[in-house]
Amino acid sequence: MASTIQVRVDDEIKSKADMLFKDLGMDTTTAIRIFLVQAIANDGFPFEIKKKTINPYRTLSESEFMDKLETSRMHANQGDYRDADDVIAEMRNRYGL
């Protein structure tokens, strides 16, 4: 016997999901089945769920980059910097590299 699950989602989300799953060679219903099977296999969500944080490795805009560069120059002019060799040595010592 099969059960039916009904879920309400925004039309735009449904449309984008339908297009994505079609590109992956399946329909949205199959994708949802896969999610449920993987949730059971993982005894929880089959992916990590966490609060959104700012990615420190994201691409900076030109103005953000120039601001950071100016701050670095100001620190260097004040003598607030560390020699790269010292930083590398500290990392090797701290992490056993």
Secondary structure, 3 states (H helix, E strand, C coil): CCCCCCCCCCHHHHHHHHHHHHHCCCCHHHHHHHHHHHHHHHCCCCCCCCCCCCCCCCCCCHHHHHHHHHHHHHHHHCCCCCCHHHHHHHHHHHHCC
